[in-house]
Amino acid sequence: MNFPPQNITGLPEPDKASAEHSRKLAVLIHQVIEEKGGAIPFREFMDLALYAPALGYYVAGQHRFGADGDFVTAPELGDVFGRCLAKQVAQVFQRIEGVCEILEYGAGSGKLAATLLEELACLDAMPERYLILETSPDLRLRQQQTLKQKIPQYFERIIWLDRMPEMAISGVILANEVLDAMPVEMFAVDDEAVAQQYLVKSADNGFQWDSRQATGELAGQIEKLALPAGYSSELNPAVNGWLEMLSDVLQQGIVLLIDYGFPRHEYYHPQRTGGTLMCHYRHHSHSDPLTLVGIQDITAHVDFTAVAEAAVEAGLDVVGFTTQTNFLLGSGLADIITTEKAGIEHVEKNLLKLNHEVQLLTSPAEMGELFKVMALAKQFDHELSGFSIRDMRGRL
Ligand SMILES: C[S@@+](CC[C@H](N)C(=O)[O-])C[C@H]1O[C@@H](n2cnc3c(N)ncnc32)[C@H](O)[C@@H]1O
């Protein structure tokens, strides 16, 4: 079976060092395949491609975020996203008695943390501590450099963790584009059974798909989706465990998850027969995860219905679900544009940059509709302004 469909023409050639890096990671994955008896599930392959110690895409020193990287995330576009988010965070802090903290998962370049802390200081809503859970030593270093340079006055408040904190926190847990970077299982449905996609070593020292009958819990999860024969897609088996961890650590407050994805009926739409897996390499998108191993991003959209179900099971309340555009509008986007414009001394270039940033964040053709924001609550029963324009929980 040609699985998944491929569309990889026109990718830029990696330079010598990147190609060598990719080769080393491929050798490591081949070793793991051999140790595991000749095949590994796709989830394990994706985990190694993104997170193998010293070599995985998010662990080794590649340029990933921003114009000179592979993709751009909302905080990298400018300050607008972070300033809106800060207003929502400040509103949560106002409702909690006692010390409030922020825990950010996978903090990228550190840009979001810098904007948030700057804006929260202006709003008189500084968190006692800003915790960053970052498993990549390389990204941690980059975040430290960004934050030391941009907000030296608040640097002492920032604490890096490589696992969940031991003590529970009150306040806000943030994860922007983290769920989409979690390894997924890939599967295909035919008339007889459900196949889980494995990888084996190919004759040319690359990787090759191998379909095997899905069993156990995964088979049950796929069968529950009731998909027609010929359908292939993916699912994230780690969502439940992840939300349990978040729920354990959150004593009181809100979890805000921002990512691209859909409610389940749209995710597994009859016409989306090839799933949502995407790879990003120097601003080129394609669907072959078996190429450029370790030097390209691999990502899948988020099934927000699965997230909501897992959250409820973990003891969290689903208190908001909306598009990024509606969330930003509800969180004061109009005011922020006005103040940003006032801050610009009518230099045409900067005004154009701001317009471009807002357009990318909110246009339905860009991030505005595809990106969703979900709020999960613990011991917190107050309205959230970010969901005041339109709450779409009914569509989950
Ligand atoms: C697409 S990047 C987004 C980075 C940043 N939040 C931003 O918006 O620019 C995904 C990040 O999620 C992190 N990540 C994925 N799974 C994680 C997990 N289970 N725990 C902590 N970080 C994780 C990755 O290491 C990576 O830094």
The ligand as an ORCA input file, in Angstrom:
! r2SCAN-3c Opt
* xyz 0 1
  C       5.413     23.344     17.512
  S       6.413     23.571     18.905
  C       5.599     24.935     19.670
  C       6.508     25.782     20.514
  C       5.904     26.993     21.185
  N       4.872     26.641     22.120
  C       5.409     28.004     20.196
  O       4.206     28.225     20.102
  O       6.227     28.600     19.486
  C       5.987     22.192     19.906
  C       6.662     22.141     21.253
  O       5.976     21.208     22.092
  C       6.949     20.536     22.870
  N       6.341     19.301     23.403
  C       5.709     18.325     22.728
  N       5.290     17.361     23.571
  C       5.655     17.743     24.792
  C       5.497     17.182     26.089
  N       4.862     16.016     26.257
  N       6.006     17.866     27.135
  C       6.620     19.062     26.963
  N       6.788     19.635     25.763
  C       6.321     18.985     24.700
  C       8.082     20.323     21.888
  O       9.283     20.033     22.539
  C       8.100     21.692     21.191
  O       8.892     22.617     21.897
*
